[in-house]
Amino acid sequence: MQSKELHMAAFVLVIVGAVNWGLWGLFNLDLVDVLLGGWPLLARLVYVLVGLSGVYLFATHKDTCMYCSESAKKSKK
């Protein structure tokens, strides 16, 4: 998978995780469980992929973020 596609897939999964946590915090609703509750292994896979996506984005954030790379360039001058 190319870097752009990997980044976009990770970004979408992190957004899914964030929305799921928001729904859980506000309404005690686990959207992943609601959608995939009948397939616990698939739901667990989604949680693992969301976690790995968060780690990936954390590790590559500075390289892909236009704001961080801009401020990093300015601070080097």
C-alpha positions in Angstrom: 0.0 0.0 0.0 1.3 3.4 -0.9 2.0 6.0 1.8 -0.9 8.2 0.9 -3.4 5.3 1.0 -2.0 4.0 4.2 -2.2 7.5 5.7 -5.8 7.9 4.6 -6.9 4.5 5.9 -5.3 5.2 9.2 -6.9 8.6 9.4 -10.4 7.2 8.7 -9.9 4.5 11.4 -8.8 7.1 13.9 -11.9 9.2 13.1 -14.0 6.1 13.6 -12.3 5.5 17.0 -12.8 9.1 18.0 -16.5 9.1 17.1 -16.9 5.8 18.9 -15.3 7.2 22.1 -17.4 10.3 21.9 -20.6 8.3 21.6 -19.5 6.1 24.4 -18.7 9.1 26.6 -22.0 10.9 25.8 -24.5 8.1 25.5 -22.7 5.0 26.8 -23.1 3.7 23.2 -20.4 1.5 21.6 -21.0 2.0 17.9 -18.5 -0.7 16.9 -20.4 -3.2 19.2 -23.7 -2.1 17.8 -22.6 -2.6 14.2 -20.4 -5.7 14.7 -21.7 -7.2 17.9 -22.7 -10.4 16.1 -19.1 -10.8 15.1 -16.9 -10.3 18.1 -13.7 -11.2 16.3 -14.4 -8.6 13.6 -15.2 -6.0 16.3 -11.9 -6.8 18.1 -10.0 -6.5 14.7 -11.6 -3.0 14.3 -10.4 -2.0 17.7 -6.9 -3.3 17.0 -6.7 -1.5 13.7 -7.9 1.7 15.2 -5.2 1.4 17.9 -2.5 0.6 15.3 -3.7 3.5 13.2 -3.3 5.9 16.1 0.2 4.7 16.7 1.0 5.1 13.0 -0.3 8.6 12.8 1.5 9.5 16.0 4.8 8.2 14.6 4.4 9.9 11.2 2.5 13.0 12.2 5.3 15.5 11.9 6.2 14.3 8.4 2.6 14.5 7.1 1.2 17.5 8.9 1.5 20.7 6.9 1.4 22.8 10.1 4.0 20.9 12.0 6.3 20.7 9.0 5.8 24.4 8.4 6.7 25.4 11.9 9.6 23.0 11.9 11.0 24.7 8.8 10.5 28.2 10.3 12.2 27.2 13.6 15.3 25.9 11.6 15.8 29.4 10.1 
